[in-house]
Amino acid sequence: MLKFNSEHFTMKDVYINIDINGIVKGNVIDLSMNGIGFEFTSINMEQIEFIKNSDNIFLKLFIRELFILIGVKLVWSLLKNENGADTFNGGFTIHTISPDDNIRLSELIETMRSSKSK
């Protein structure tokens, strides 16, 4: 069983990567056993269209040096342009995850909740 050290644990330690003609790194805004809220600040329109039009995307959810491979589908999105910079926000629903990675995800969420309550 994997245990995360909650000391000095922040959301900056958790992020996603999707390989769409190069690695696109996204910030994790919200996380549950069913889905991932995200924000991409360095993404182009071709990559956004790929995400919007795909029924099945595999991404890596990184927790510091560890990662979990997860199959997701986009359920909502919003493209914003503020001060000339595009930001792509949205939410993925999780549809594919291994049993071991599901346990890791559960432990990560519990660690995040514990660290917020301190």
Summary of the structure (lengths in Angstrom):
residues: 118
radius of gyration: 14.4
end to end distance: 23.1
largest distance: 45.3
contacts: 321
relative contact order: 0.23
helix: 25%
strand: 48%
